[in-house]
Amino acid sequence: MKNASIIGLKAADCKNISGKLNVLLANYSIFYQNTRGSHWNIKGDQFFTLHPKFEELYNSLVLKIDEIAERILTLGATPAHNYSDYLKVSSIKETKEVTDGNKSVEYILNSFKIVIDLQRELLDITDKAGDEGTNSQMSDYITEQEKEVWMYNSYLGR
């Protein structure tokens, strides 16, 4: 953790935070690929509504994937990059059913719950470690995603 002392953090904290960020990275990567699958394969009367919404979401997810990987590097660790490794640690699982709009939205809401929970865990860890950089990043993601949850739930009539 060569960057730790320069950025004012303990090497052990950087290692712990990076490990948690790699789990988050895995979840985001599976979430991203499943959302692309829904975007590509959506069928029916919801196509014109959901197709662009799913594209908006996966574009947001891919930016976060890059930002998380760069934060891991900033903390002096190496971001995981293999889907085989992601599948071992991700709580989000690959989805096969991507043509039904409502089922895809349900899947997206479940995925948001998982990443928001992980980000809240990171908030606790990074707060104790004094890691304002990661803490701020997670806080920003949560704020944005809570609004997304509201909108997807509203789409489902909830």
Disulfide bonds with the S-S distance in Angstrom:
none
